[in-house]
């Protein structure tokens, strides 16, 4: 009887020790760009040139026509300030809040009072601005046009401090900008395996980026596009932390069983 009880005690102690080791977190690969030497300067040439994002259906554009007499362009600007949502034409964006601007329809057009319908899909904001200005010159004297994305948004998910959807006023945003907006990775995020999900011509494309390597600057996914999704996977330590509560319960239970067994041994003497 005592022999079997001792085996039970030894097994319980072993379980406690294993649980303690499993709860230890690894700190490997926490720094970024580990291939940059500490004692030398390194010049990295960005082989991937930034290109302006193009306007796509379901984008919302902020458009303002400026004229010498503001009352003449007021109907245009009033129409462009009405809050719209991609949910009116895109079921995938049903949770998107309404945003003031002009919705690009499924055919790639926006409709402006007086100026009429203008096809902007496939154009950059600079090209769309020039096109609308040319059309506006037919109706207004010396007009100027301001145009930008009103819903240039990216989603940052996973092991970051503040996962969320971020609407940006600037079209030029890198993966580092996105992670900074989200408060940087937590200590449990996989820095060598950042996933970027992108829609290209209605198809999902995916790429993985390594923040430990300067090759990230040459990736076509270094600069993000509207509606990109950035996902930071948890590392092994995060998985252990997620199971920490269960581990503590097992440890306490094993200690409790060990105490009971020891008590039984003493009573059996």
Buried (B, 14 or more C-beta within 10 A) or exposed (E): EEEEBEEBBEEBEEBBEBBEEEBEEEEEBEEBBBEEEEEEEEEEEEEEEEEEBBBBBBBBBBBBBBBEEEEBBEBBBEBBEEEBBBBBBBEEBEEBEEBEBBBBBEEBBBEBBBBEEBBBBEBBBEBBBBBBBEBBEEBBEEBBBEBBBBBBBBBBBBBBEEBEBBBBEEBEBBBBBBBEBBEBBBBBBBBBBBBBBBBEEEEEEEEBBBBBBBBBBEBEBBBBBBBBBBBBBBBEBBEBBEBBEEBEEBBEEBBEBBEEBEEEBEEEE
